[in-house]
Amino acid sequence: MTVDNMKFENEFEVPVIDVAGIQSPDLKSISEQIAKASEEWGYLQIVNHGVDPSLMERTEKVYREFFHFPAEMNQNS
């Protein structure tokens, strides 16, 4: 289990947390890394989570459609 950083053009580094070992004794370490990234960044990327890519694509499509609505419609949902 490792934490890496991604570099973007604007030089932000987003924490990347590998959760492949979440079913092992690494759980405490992974939890601490997620907490730290959340507290310091408010954002992180999780890899090796096992979520089916097609489910992720469908979920992304739904949230993009939702956020395409005018703000007043989103607030009533």
N, CA, C and O atoms as CSV, one atom per row, in Angstrom:
chain,resi,resn,atom,element,x,y,z
A,1,MET,N,N,0.833,-1.160,0.000
A,1,MET,CA,C,0.000,0.000,0.000
A,1,MET,C,C,0.884,1.232,0.000
A,1,MET,O,O,1.811,1.349,0.801
A,2,THR,N,N,0.585,2.149,-0.910
A,2,THR,CA,C,1.408,3.344,-1.008
A,2,THR,C,C,0.547,4.569,-1.239
A,2,THR,O,O,-0.593,4.469,-1.692
A,3,VAL,N,N,1.100,5.712,-0.925
A,3,VAL,CA,C,0.466,6.983,-1.250
A,3,VAL,C,C,1.394,7.693,-2.206
A,3,VAL,O,O,2.567,7.909,-1.899
A,4,ASP,N,N,0.883,8.053,-3.351
A,4,ASP,CA,C,1.651,8.775,-4.351
A,4,ASP,C,C,0.986,10.128,-4.560
A,4,ASP,O,O,-0.064,10.405,-3.981
A,5,ASN,N,N,1.583,10.950,-5.368
A,5,ASN,CA,C,0.995,12.236,-5.704
A,5,ASN,C,C,0.878,12.362,-7.205
A,5,ASN,O,O,1.721,11.872,-7.957
A,6,MET,N,N,-0.179,13.026,-7.628
A,6,MET,CA,C,-0.370,13.303,-9.039
A,6,MET,C,C,-0.012,14.764,-9.268
A,6,MET,O,O,-0.385,15.626,-8.472
A,7,LYS,N,N,0.693,15.045,-10.328
A,7,LYS,CA,C,1.026,16.432,-10.663
A,7,LYS,C,C,0.119,16.897,-11.795
A,7,LYS,O,O,-0.098,16.185,-12.775
A,8,PHE,N,N,-0.394,18.085,-11.638
A,8,PHE,CA,C,-1.219,18.712,-12.649
A,8,PHE,C,C,-0.473,19.919,-13.199
A,8,PHE,O,O,0.530,20.352,-12.634
A,9,GLU,N,N,-0.972,20.457,-14.307
A,9,GLU,CA,C,-0.312,21.597,-14.929
A,9,GLU,C,C,-0.131,22.756,-13.966
A,9,GLU,O,O,0.877,23.460,-14.028
A,10,ASN,N,N,-1.091,22.965,-13.076
A,10,ASN,CA,C,-1.004,24.087,-12.154
A,10,ASN,C,C,-0.224,23.732,-10.886
A,10,ASN,O,O,-0.264,24.472,-9.903
A,11,GLU,N,N,0.479,22.611,-10.907
A,11,GLU,CA,C,1.389,22.183,-9.845
A,11,GLU,C,C,0.715,21.747,-8.548
A,11,GLU,O,O,1.391,21.609,-7.528
A,12,PHE,N,N,-0.603,21.525,-8.558
A,12,PHE,CA,C,-1.251,20.953,-7.388
A,12,PHE,C,C,-0.907,19.475,-7.329
A,12,PHE,O,O,-0.811,18.820,-8.367
A,13,GLU,N,N,-0.725,18.954,-6.153
A,13,GLU,CA,C,-0.488,17.525,-5.971
A,13,GLU,C,C,-1.646,16.958,-5.160
A,13,GLU,O,O,-1.836,17.320,-3.999
A,14,VAL,N,N,-2.402,16.085,-5.765
A,14,VAL,CA,C,-3.545,15.471,-5.104
A,14,VAL,C,C,-3.105,14.139,-4.531
A,14,VAL,O,O,-2.514,13.331,-5.248
A,15,PRO,N,N,-3.379,13.884,-3.251
A,15,PRO,CA,C,-2.999,12.597,-2.673
A,15,PRO,C,C,-3.708,11.438,-3.378
A,15,PRO,O,O,-4.910,11.495,-3.637
A,16,VAL,N,N,-2.955,10.403,-3.678
A,16,VAL,CA,C,-3.486,9.188,-4.290
A,16,VAL,C,C,-3.267,8.062,-3.293
A,16,VAL,O,O,-2.133,7.783,-2.903
A,17,ILE,N,N,-4.349,7.415,-2.881
A,17,ILE,CA,C,-4.263,6.372,-1.862
A,17,ILE,C,C,-4.666,5.035,-2.463
A,17,ILE,O,O,-5.754,4.887,-3.020
A,18,ASP,N,N,-3.776,4.073,-2.342
A,18,ASP,CA,C,-3.988,2.720,-2.847
A,18,ASP,C,C,-4.637,1.907,-1.734
A,18,ASP,O,O,-4.031,1.683,-0.687
A,19,VAL,N,N,-5.873,1.466,-1.965
A,19,VAL,CA,C,-6.595,0.716,-0.938
A,19,VAL,C,C,-6.604,-0.790,-1.203
A,19,VAL,O,O,-7.458,-1.506,-0.680
A,20,ALA,N,N,-5.671,-1.267,-2.003
A,20,ALA,CA,C,-5.609,-2.701,-2.309
A,20,ALA,C,C,-5.460,-3.538,-1.043
A,20,ALA,O,O,-5.929,-4.676,-1.010
A,21,GLY,N,N,-4.827,-3.013,-0.012
A,21,GLY,CA,C,-4.610,-3.766,1.215
A,21,GLY,C,C,-5.644,-3.522,2.292
A,21,GLY,O,O,-5.379,-3.769,3.469
A,22,ILE,N,N,-6.823,-3.040,1.912
A,22,ILE,CA,C,-7.820,-2.657,2.916
A,22,ILE,C,C,-8.352,-3.851,3.714
A,22,ILE,O,O,-8.855,-3.670,4.823
A,23,GLN,N,N,-8.251,-5.048,3.176
A,23,GLN,CA,C,-8.706,-6.241,3.895
A,23,GLN,C,C,-7.586,-6.879,4.707
A,23,GLN,O,O,-7.709,-8.021,5.148
A,24,SER,N,N,-6.520,-6.160,4.899
A,24,SER,CA,C,-5.356,-6.694,5.601
A,24,SER,C,C,-5.065,-5.849,6.836
A,24,SER,O,O,-5.817,-4.926,7.150
A,25,PRO,N,N,-3.988,-6.158,7.531
A,25,PRO,CA,C,-3.610,-5.331,8.681
A,25,PRO,C,C,-3.298,-3.879,8.309
A,25,PRO,O,O,-3.145,-3.043,9.200
A,26,ASP,N,N,-3.200,-3.562,7.014
A,26,ASP,CA,C,-2.938,-2.189,6.572
A,26,ASP,C,C,-4.138,-1.268,6.758
A,26,ASP,O,O,-4.023,-0.066,6.522
A,27,LEU,N,N,-5.284,-1.797,7.174
A,27,LEU,CA,C,-6.503,-0.997,7.279
A,27,LEU,C,C,-6.295,0.262,8.116
A,27,LEU,O,O,-6.733,1.341,7.718
A,28,LYS,N,N,-5.638,0.144,9.261
A,28,LYS,CA,C,-5.423,1.310,10.128
A,28,LYS,C,C,-4.586,2.360,9.412
A,28,LYS,O,O,-4.902,3.548,9.479
A,29,SER,N,N,-3.539,1.949,8.738
A,29,SER,CA,C,-2.680,2.874,8.005
A,29,SER,C,C,-3.451,3.550,6.870
A,29,SER,O,O,-3.320,4.756,6.660
A,30,ILE,N,N,-4.244,2.779,6.149
A,30,ILE,CA,C,-5.037,3.340,5.053
A,30,ILE,C,C,-6.036,4.352,5.605
A,30,ILE,O,O,-6.204,5.433,5.041
A,31,SER,N,N,-6.694,4.007,6.696
A,31,SER,CA,C,-7.661,4.917,7.316
A,31,SER,C,C,-7.005,6.220,7.733
A,31,SER,O,O,-7.567,7.297,7.529
A,32,GLU,N,N,-5.827,6.127,8.312
A,32,GLU,CA,C,-5.097,7.328,8.732
A,32,GLU,C,C,-4.719,8.191,7.531
A,32,GLU,O,O,-4.793,9.418,7.601
A,33,GLN,N,N,-4.318,7.560,6.434
A,33,GLN,CA,C,-3.941,8.310,5.238
A,33,GLN,C,C,-5.153,9.005,4.614
A,33,GLN,O,O,-5.049,10.138,4.144
A,34,ILE,N,N,-6.291,8.328,4.611
A,34,ILE,CA,C,-7.514,8.940,4.087
A,34,ILE,C,C,-7.908,10.128,4.955
A,34,ILE,O,O,-8.263,11.186,4.435
A,35,ALA,N,N,-7.848,9.962,6.270
A,35,ALA,CA,C,-8.184,11.063,7.183
A,35,ALA,C,C,-7.251,12.248,6.972
A,35,ALA,O,O,-7.705,13.390,6.898
A,36,LYS,N,N,-5.960,11.986,6.875
A,36,LYS,CA,C,-4.980,13.063,6.693
A,36,LYS,C,C,-5.215,13.800,5.370
A,36,LYS,O,O,-5.211,15.030,5.335
A,37,ALA,N,N,-5.416,13.055,4.294
A,37,ALA,CA,C,-5.660,13.687,2.992
A,37,ALA,C,C,-6.944,14.511,3.022
A,37,ALA,O,O,-7.002,15.596,2.443
A,38,SER,N,N,-7.963,14.004,3.688
A,38,SER,CA,C,-9.232,14.726,3.786
A,38,SER,C,C,-9.075,16.017,4.579
A,38,SER,O,O,-9.600,17.061,4.193
A,39,GLU,N,N,-8.351,15.938,5.684
A,39,GLU,CA,C,-8.146,17.120,6.526
A,39,GLU,C,C,-7.279,18.165,5.834
A,39,GLU,O,O,-7.582,19.357,5.887
A,40,GLU,N,N,-6.205,17.725,5.185
A,40,GLU,CA,C,-5.253,18.660,4.596
A,40,GLU,C,C,-5.667,19.148,3.213
A,40,GLU,O,O,-5.385,20.289,2.848
A,41,TRP,N,N,-6.326,18.300,2.450
A,41,TRP,CA,C,-6.665,18.645,1.074
A,41,TRP,C,C,-8.162,18.820,0.840
A,41,TRP,O,O,-8.582,19.656,0.041
A,42,GLY,N,N,-8.957,18.025,1.544
A,42,GLY,CA,C,-10.384,18.012,1.271
A,42,GLY,C,C,-10.716,17.233,0.004
A,42,GLY,O,O,-11.855,17.230,-0.463
A,43,TYR,N,N,-9.699,16.575,-0.539
A,43,TYR,CA,C,-9.864,15.857,-1.795
A,43,TYR,C,C,-8.774,14.803,-1.884
A,43,TYR,O,O,-7.661,15.016,-1.403
A,44,LEU,N,N,-9.085,13.669,-2.496
A,44,LEU,CA,C,-8.088,12.627,-2.705
A,44,LEU,C,C,-8.566,11.708,-3.812
A,44,LEU,O,O,-9.738,11.719,-4.187
A,45,GLN,N,N,-7.658,10.925,-4.320
A,45,GLN,CA,C,-8.003,9.910,-5.316
A,45,GLN,C,C,-7.693,8.556,-4.709
A,45,GLN,O,O,-6.610,8.338,-4.165
A,46,ILE,N,N,-8.654,7.650,-4.808
A,46,ILE,CA,C,-8.468,6.295,-4.294
A,46,ILE,C,C,-8.313,5.359,-5.484
A,46,ILE,O,O,-9.119,5.388,-6.414
A,47,VAL,N,N,-7.272,4.525,-5.451
A,47,VAL,CA,C,-7.024,3.562,-6.524
A,47,VAL,C,C,-7.062,2.142,-5.962
A,47,VAL,O,O,-6.929,1.928,-4.757
A,48,ASN,N,N,-7.245,1.188,-6.855
A,48,ASN,CA,C,-7.325,-0.242,-6.502
A,48,ASN,C,C,-8.451,-0.521,-5.511
A,48,ASN,O,O,-8.290,-1.297,-4.568
A,49,HIS,N,N,-9.604,0.132,-5.743
A,49,HIS,CA,C,-10.765,-0.008,-4.864
A,49,HIS,C,C,-11.674,-1.151,-5.274
A,49,HIS,O,O,-12.499,-1.591,-4.472
A,50,GLY,N,N,-11.550,-1.643,-6.490
A,50,GLY,CA,C,-12.349,-2.777,-6.932
A,50,GLY,C,C,-13.733,-2.426,-7.452
A,50,GLY,O,O,-14.510,-3.330,-7.760
A,51,VAL,N,N,-14.071,-1.143,-7.562
A,51,VAL,CA,C,-15.374,-0.760,-8.097
A,51,VAL,C,C,-15.349,-0.955,-9.612
A,51,VAL,O,O,-14.411,-0.538,-10.292
A,52,ASP,N,N,-16.388,-1.590,-10.120
A,52,ASP,CA,C,-16.482,-1.884,-11.548
A,52,ASP,C,C,-16.426,-0.582,-12.360
A,52,ASP,O,O,-17.181,0.349,-12.081
A,53,PRO,N,N,-15.540,-0.511,-13.357
A,53,PRO,CA,C,-15.426,0.709,-14.172
A,53,PRO,C,C,-16.737,1.123,-14.846
A,53,PRO,O,O,-16.988,2.317,-15.010
A,54,SER,N,N,-17.572,0.162,-15.239
A,54,SER,CA,C,-18.840,0.524,-15.883
A,54,SER,C,C,-19.777,1.208,-14.884
A,54,SER,O,O,-20.524,2.110,-15.264
A,55,LEU,N,N,-19.748,0.796,-13.621
A,55,LEU,CA,C,-20.544,1.464,-12.589
A,55,LEU,C,C,-20.038,2.888,-12.379
A,55,LEU,O,O,-20.834,3.815,-12.227
A,56,MET,N,N,-18.732,3.064,-12.370
A,56,MET,CA,C,-18.156,4.399,-12.206
A,56,MET,C,C,-18.568,5.304,-13.368
A,56,MET,O,O,-18.883,6.475,-13.156
A,57,GLU,N,N,-18.567,4.775,-14.587
A,57,GLU,CA,C,-18.962,5.561,-15.758
A,57,GLU,C,C,-20.429,5.965,-15.678
A,57,GLU,O,O,-20.774,7.109,-15.972
A,58,ARG,N,N,-21.300,5.028,-15.280
A,58,ARG,CA,C,-22.730,5.345,-15.164
A,58,ARG,C,C,-22.962,6.385,-14.074
A,58,ARG,O,O,-23.773,7.296,-14.242
A,59,THR,N,N,-22.255,6.250,-12.965
A,59,THR,CA,C,-22.382,7.209,-11.870
A,59,THR,C,C,-21.937,8.596,-12.317
A,59,THR,O,O,-22.602,9.590,-12.024
A,60,GLU,N,N,-20.819,8.665,-13.022
A,60,GLU,CA,C,-20.331,9.954,-13.515
A,60,GLU,C,C,-21.349,10.593,-14.455
A,60,GLU,O,O,-21.579,11.801,-14.393
A,61,LYS,N,N,-21.956,9.794,-15.318
A,61,LYS,CA,C,-22.956,10.321,-16.251
A,61,LYS,C,C,-24.126,10.933,-15.489
A,61,LYS,O,O,-24.593,12.015,-15.845
A,62,VAL,N,N,-24.604,10.261,-14.451
A,62,VAL,CA,C,-25.738,10.753,-13.668
A,62,VAL,C,C,-25.382,12.048,-12.943
A,62,VAL,O,O,-26.168,12.995,-12.961
A,63,TYR,N,N,-24.209,12.106,-12.303
A,63,TYR,CA,C,-23.905,13.337,-11.576
A,63,TYR,C,C,-23.616,14.489,-12.525
A,63,TYR,O,O,-23.898,15.638,-12.183
A,64,ARG,N,N,-23.070,14.226,-13.694
A,64,ARG,CA,C,-22.867,15.317,-14.669
A,64,ARG,C,C,-24.216,15.849,-15.159
A,64,ARG,O,O,-24.385,17.059,-15.316
A,65,GLU,N,N,-25.170,14.955,-15.399
A,65,GLU,CA,C,-26.510,15.388,-15.795
A,65,GLU,C,C,-27.152,16.207,-14.683
A,65,GLU,O,O,-27.763,17.243,-14.949
A,66,PHE,N,N,-27.021,15.756,-13.442
A,66,PHE,CA,C,-27.601,16.461,-12.302
A,66,PHE,C,C,-27.036,17.871,-12.191
A,66,PHE,O,O,-27.793,18.830,-12.042
A,67,PHE,N,N,-25.718,18.007,-12.263
A,67,PHE,CA,C,-25.098,19.312,-12.089
A,67,PHE,C,C,-25.229,20.198,-13.322
A,67,PHE,O,O,-24.827,21.361,-13.294
A,68,HIS,N,N,-25.781,19.664,-14.391
A,68,HIS,CA,C,-26.045,20.469,-15.586
A,68,HIS,C,C,-27.339,21.266,-15.422
A,68,HIS,O,O,-27.543,22.266,-16.111
A,69,PHE,N,N,-28.221,20.823,-14.505
A,69,PHE,CA,C,-29.467,21.535,-14.249
A,69,PHE,C,C,-29.183,22.891,-13.613
A,69,PHE,O,O,-28.136,23.077,-12.993
A,70,PRO,N,N,-30.113,23.843,-13.761
A,70,PRO,CA,C,-29.957,25.124,-13.057
A,70,PRO,C,C,-29.891,24.894,-11.544
A,70,PRO,O,O,-30.493,23.949,-11.034
A,71,ALA,N,N,-29.172,25.743,-10.837
A,71,ALA,CA,C,-28.943,25.576,-9.392
A,71,ALA,C,C,-30.243,25.428,-8.617
A,71,ALA,O,O,-30.313,24.611,-7.698
A,72,GLU,N,N,-31.284,26.200,-8.962
A,72,GLU,CA,C,-32.536,26.121,-8.203
A,72,GLU,C,C,-33.197,24.752,-8.346
A,72,GLU,O,O,-33.865,24.302,-7.415
A,73,MET,N,N,-33.031,24.081,-9.478
A,73,MET,CA,C,-33.566,22.727,-9.631
A,73,MET,C,C,-32.770,21.740,-8.792
A,73,MET,O,O,-33.355,20.829,-8.206
A,74,ASN,N,N,-31.452,21.893,-8.716
A,74,ASN,CA,C,-30.616,20.993,-7.921
A,74,ASN,C,C,-30.956,21.094,-6.444
A,74,ASN,O,O,-30.923,20.089,-5.735
A,75,GLN,N,N,-31.279,22.284,-5.971
A,75,GLN,CA,C,-31.569,22.482,-4.552
A,75,GLN,C,C,-32.883,21.843,-4.152
A,75,GLN,O,O,-33.073,21.516,-2.981
A,76,ASN,N,N,-33.793,21.658,-5.090
A,76,ASN,CA,C,-35.088,21.056,-4.783
A,76,ASN,C,C,-35.054,19.544,-4.837
A,76,ASN,O,O,-36.051,18.898,-4.513
A,77,SER,N,N,-33.946,18.965,-5.236
A,77,SER,CA,C,-33.859,17.506,-5.374
A,77,SER,C,C,-33.644,16.838,-4.048
A,77,SER,O,O,-33.548,15.613,-3.983
